[in-house]
Amino acid sequence: MQQASHPAHLWVDADACPGTVREILFRAAQRVGARLTLIANQPVQTPPTSLIDAVQVSAGFDKADDEIVRRVHDGDLVITADIPLAAEVIDKGAMVLSPRGEVQTRENIRARLQMRDFMETLRSSGVQTGGPPALTHADRKRFADALDRFLADKGDTP
């Protein structure tokens, strides 16, 4: 991946981002001075700092995703569990981290898209697939560790 020509920006698909993950992001952004933007179709509370802001988009299918794709640049980091959004921003050169700390890459995103499509087919045929398990302490630690690695690689750590 090419080195970004601007400081890395953190973008959050905030509609489904767990509060504990947001708190980790808030602390990290303030600690290293990174820009953080949460995008959602509902109001989102952020700490009172110029480094962190929230953008509210109109309600509608994929409106927040579309706004993230429009704004993201090569070398930025997007926090999302949305596999199609992850694929789009990876194609633009961004890095993707799920709220569980899973790094999405060009190498693994196609398989994840295929699995998502397969599960959607099962659900549409009436099979109960259930939702994802609750976020665990190990998930939060994996997320924080992966975020710290990204910030260190970008030179955004003190």
For each residue, the residues with C-beta under 8 A, 3 or more apart:
1: 74 75 93 95
2: 74 75 93
3: 75
4: 7 8 73 74 75 76 93 154
5: 74 75
6: 9 73 75
7: 4 34 35 154 156
8: 4 34 75 76 77 150 151 154 156
9: 6 34 35 36 37 72 73 76 77
10: 25 29 34 35 36 37 76 77 78 79
11: 37 39 68 71 72 76 77 78 79 89 94
12: 17 22 25 36 37 38 39 78 79 80
13: 16 17 39 40 64 65 68 78 79 80 81 82 85
14: 17 22 38 39 40 44 54 64
15: 40 41 42 64
16: 13 80 81 82
17: 12 13 14 21 22 38 79 80 99
18: 21 22 99 135
19: 22 23
20: 23 24 135 140
21: 17 18 24 25 79 99 135 140 143
22: 12 14 17 18 19 25 26 38
23: 19 20 26 27
24: 20 21 27 28 140 143 144 147
25: 10 12 21 22 28 29 36 79 147
26: 22 23 29 30 36 46 47 52
27: 23 24 30 31
28: 24 25 31 32 34 144 147 148 151
29: 10 25 26 32 33 34 35 36 49 51 52
30: 26 27 33 47 49 51 52
31: 27 28 157 158
32: 28 29 151 156 157 158
33: 29 30 51 156
34: 7 8 9 10 28 29 51 151 156
35: 7 9 10 29 51 52
36: 9 10 12 25 26 29 51 52 53
37: 9 10 11 12 52 53 54 55 71
38: 12 14 17 22 44 46 52 53 54 55
39: 11 12 13 14 54 55 57 64 67 68 71
40: 13 14 15 43 44 54 55 56 57 64
41: 15 56 57 58 59 60 63 64
42: 15 56 59
43: 40 54 56
44: 14 38 40 54 56
45: 54
46: 26 38 49 52 53 54
47: 26 30 52
48:
49: 29 30 46 52
50:
51: 29 30 33 34 35 36
52: 26 29 30 35 36 37 38 46 47 49
53: 36 37 38 46
54: 14 37 38 39 40 43 44 45 46
55: 37 38 39 40 67
56: 40 41 42 43 44
57: 39 40 41 60 63 64 66 67
58: 41 63
59: 41 42 63
60: 41 57 63
61:
62: 65 66 85
63: 41 57 58 59 60 66 67
64: 13 14 15 39 40 41 57 67 68
65: 13 62 68 69 82 84 85 88
66: 57 62 63 69 70
67: 39 55 57 63 64 70 71
68: 11 13 39 64 65 71 72 78 80 85 89
69: 65 66 72 85 88 89 92
70: 66 67
71: 11 37 39 67 68
72: 9 11 68 69 76 78 89 92 94
73: 4 6 9 76 92 93 94
74: 1 2 4 5 92 93 94
75: 1 2 3 4 5 6 8 93 94 95 154
76: 4 8 9 10 11 72 73 89 94 95
77: 8 9 10 11 94 95 96 97 147 150
78: 10 11 12 13 68 72 85 86 89 94 95 96 97
79: 10 11 12 13 17 21 25 96 97 98 99
80: 12 13 16 17 68 85 86 89 96 98 99
81: 13 16 98 99 100 132
82: 13 16 65 85 86
83: 86 87 104 109 112 113 116
84: 65 87 88 113 116
85: 13 62 65 68 69 78 80 82 88 89
86: 78 80 82 83 89 90 96 98 104 109 112
87: 83 84 90 91 109 110 113
88: 65 69 84 85 91 92
89: 11 68 69 72 76 78 80 85 86 92 94 96
90: 86 87 93 94 95 96 104 105 106 109
91: 87 88
92: 69 72 73 74 88 89
93: 1 2 4 73 74 75 90
94: 11 72 73 74 75 76 77 78 89 90
95: 1 75 76 77 78 90 103 150
96: 77 78 79 80 86 89 90 103 104 105 109
97: 77 78 79 101 102 103 104 143 146 147 150
98: 79 80 81 86 101 102 103 104 143
99: 17 18 21 79 80 81 135 139 143
100: 81 135 139 142 143
101: 97 98 139 140 141 142 143 144 145 146
102: 97 98 142
103: 95 96 97 98 146
104: 83 86 90 96 97 98 108 109 112
105: 90 96 108 109
106: 90 109
107:
108: 104 105 111 112
109: 83 86 87 90 96 104 105 106 112 113
110: 87 113 114
111: 108 114 115
112: 83 86 104 108 109 115 116
113: 83 84 87 109 110 116 117
114: 110 111 117 118
115: 111 112 118 119
116: 83 84 112 113 119 120
117: 113 114 120 121
118: 114 115 121 122
119: 115 116 122 123 129
120: 116 117 123 124
121: 117 118 124 125
122: 118 119 125 127 129
123: 119 120 126 127 128 129
124: 120 121
125: 121 122
126: 123
127: 122 123
128: 123
129: 119 122 123
130:
131:
132: 81
133: 136
134:
135: 18 20 21 99 100 139 140
136: 133 139 140
137: 140 141
138: 141 142
139: 99 100 101 135 136 142 143
140: 20 21 24 101 135 136 137 143 144
141: 101 137 138 144 145
142: 100 101 102 138 139 145 146
143: 21 24 97 98 99 100 101 139 140 146 147
144: 24 28 101 140 141 147 148
145: 101 141 142 148 149
146: 97 101 103 142 143 149 150
147: 24 25 28 77 97 143 144 150 151
148: 28 144 145 151 152 157
149: 145 146 152 153
150: 8 77 95 97 146 147 153 154
151: 8 28 32 34 147 148 154 156 157
152: 148 149 155 156 157
153: 149 150
154: 4 7 8 75 150 151
155: 152
156: 7 8 32 33 34 151 152
157: 31 32 148 151 152
158: 31 32
